[in-house]
């Protein structure tokens, strides 16, 4: 909840009454704008539940649910899905049309790979084609790919020379013992 528009009254210093709540929705486009000054604010009205036909008691509440928010770094290694600590994930990949920096690209891949099923993934702002097609195709990503390839080739060459290195170690050991 980013902003609250409330009318508060105190009765005998014990009761606080909230008549309305306003929630900031970053990419809200539902219905008419509630306020021209704040087009992304969405009013959330009170919800009343009665105990039955007798109407002897009722519960008045604002139907908002608290959710846990954490960084992509925090969920790395976690699984999102039914029966897991987090059952759904909302991902923010940046503003449409602006693309992502190299660091964001890697984080996006981590975030997108957390869920067992796509039905449990939602985007705060739906990504555009440019953003999705750019994953892994930026100049920095190409440099990383080239460095990984260089490391693989170095590892292969090292593995080819490993038997020779063992022979050399054995020769050196025999020479030390013969001294």
N, C-alpha and C positions, 0 to 999 in steps of 0.2 A: 504494500500500500504506500504509494508515494504521497498522496495528498488526502486529507480528510476534510469534508465539509460537514460540520456537526453543529447541532443545536443542543447545548448541554444545560440541564437544570439540576439544581441540588435541592433535595427534599430532606430536611432534618439532618443535613450533612452526611447522609448515608447512601443515597441513591443517585447514580449518574445515568441519564437517559441519552442514548444516541439515536437520532432520528434518521440519519442518512449517512452513507459512506460513499466516497468517490475514489475510484481506483484508476491509476494511470496505466493505460495499455499502450505500449510503444507503437504497435502497428494496427491499432484498432480501426476498422472501417465498417463496423456494424451500425446500421440505422443512422438516423440523423445525428448531427453533432450536438452534444449536450451544451457545449459552451464554445463560442467562436474564439475566445481567448485561450481556451484549453481544449482543442479538438480531440485529443486522445484520452480525455477523462471519461470514464464510464460510471454513471451512478448505479449504486447497488442498493436497492430498497430493502426494507425490513420484511422478514418472512415470519408468519405466525402459524404455529401448530397448536391445535387444541387436543385435549385428552380424549375426546369422543363426542357423542351426541349430547351428553350432559353439559358440556362446556364449563365444568367447574374450575378448570385451570387451563392455562395456555403458556406457551413458550414463544417469546418474540426474540428473533436473532437476525443478525446480518449473515447471509449465507456465503461466507468466505472461508476458505480453508488455507491454513498455513502450509507452505511447502519448503523443503530444504533447498538451498541454493549453494552450489560449490563450484570451484574452478575445474576446468578440464584436467589440470594436473592432479587434482584430488581424486577424480574418478578413474584415472589411469589404472588399469588392472582390474577394475570392478566390472561386474556384468549387470546390465539393465534388463529386467524381465520379470515375469511372474515368479513369485517366491523369493526374489532377490531383495536386498535392502532398498533399492530403488526400482520401481516398476515401470516408470516412464522417464523420458528425458526430453528436455526442450533445449535446442541448440541455437546459439546466435553466431552466424558465420560472417557477420559484418553487413555493411550497407550494400544493397544491390547496385551494381554498376561500378562500384569502387574497387572490386577485387580484394585480394588479401595479400598481406605481406608474407614472406617466407615462413616466419614463425607461426603465423596463423594457419598456414596450409597444413603444417604438421599437426597442430592442435586440432584442426578440423577432422583430419583422418582419425586421430585418437577418439574424438567425440563420436564420430559416425560409426566407429567399429565397436562401441560399447554394448549396443542393444542386440538381443537375440533375434528380434523381429522388427521389421520396419514399421509395423503398426504402432509400436511404442515410442517412435521418434517423432517429434514435432519441431518445427523451426520457428523461432521467435519472429523472424522476418524471412519469408520464403526466399531462398537463394535464387538468383537469376542464372541463366545458362552460362554466362561468362565466368561466374564464380565457381560453379561446379566443374566446368571444362578446364579451368585453370589449376585445379588440384594436381600438383606434381609437375606442372609444365612451366614454371617460372624460371628465370635465369639462375636463381640461387639453387633451385631443385636440380637443375642440370649440372651445376658444379658439384653438388653433393653426390649425384649419381656417378659422375666421372671419378670422384675421389674413392667411392666405394668400389668401383671397377678396378682402380689402381691397386687398392688394398687386396682385392681378390687375386689379381695377377701376382702380386708380391707373395701372397700366401702360397699360391701354386708353385712358384719358383722355389720358395723356401722348402716346400715339401719335397720337391724333386731332388734338392741337394741334401736332404736330411740323412740319407744313407751314407753319403760321403762324409758328412760331419761326424757321424757315429764312428766311422772308420778312423778318422783323424783323432778323435778322442781316445779310441783304443790304442792307437799308435803312441800317442803322448803318454798314456798311462803306462804302457810297456816300457817306454824310454825312462820314465821316472823310476820305475821299479828296478830297472837295470843299472841305475846310477849307483 
